[in-house]
Amino acid sequence: DLAHRLYYKHFRSALQPQLLRGFFMSCSLAHDQPMSLLSYSYDLGWGCGDPASFHLTNLLSHALNSALVTVLMHHLFSRLAATRAWAAPASLFTALLFAFHPQRVESVAWITQRRDLLSTALLLLATLAYVRAAGRPRAVGCSILAYAGAVLAKVGMVRLPVARWGLAL
């Protein structure tokens, strides 16, 4: 992580227009992840390069993701008549499994896995907006915007519309 952190040391001031343009328009890096790069530059500016600031941001992002899992699962469990009475405990249990699963905890421990945390948060927001949309154009627009952010955080989120198609069935 130290080499990665030092490589991005020139991202300290993300508010410079040429740097922001570089995040979103440059193809110089192997993976185009402008949202992740923007997040790294925020941490470098805020935490003065201290690794604790990166880990704190990862921890807070993971807590946000766990809360979003709770809200999404409560919404989905509440829609089923058989699980309506158990919606709150079931959603809390699901969120706890998500929060303490070793694969998710690994993303918190590694600074370089910020793209997973950001893309997961935006994926959960997009899915939550989608399942709550029910024909409301504003919610659909929020879902599309969150989806675009997820793709900008991690290119692997391109497959999200296929998962949504499964929810529509």
Disulfide bonds with the S-S distance in Angstrom:
none
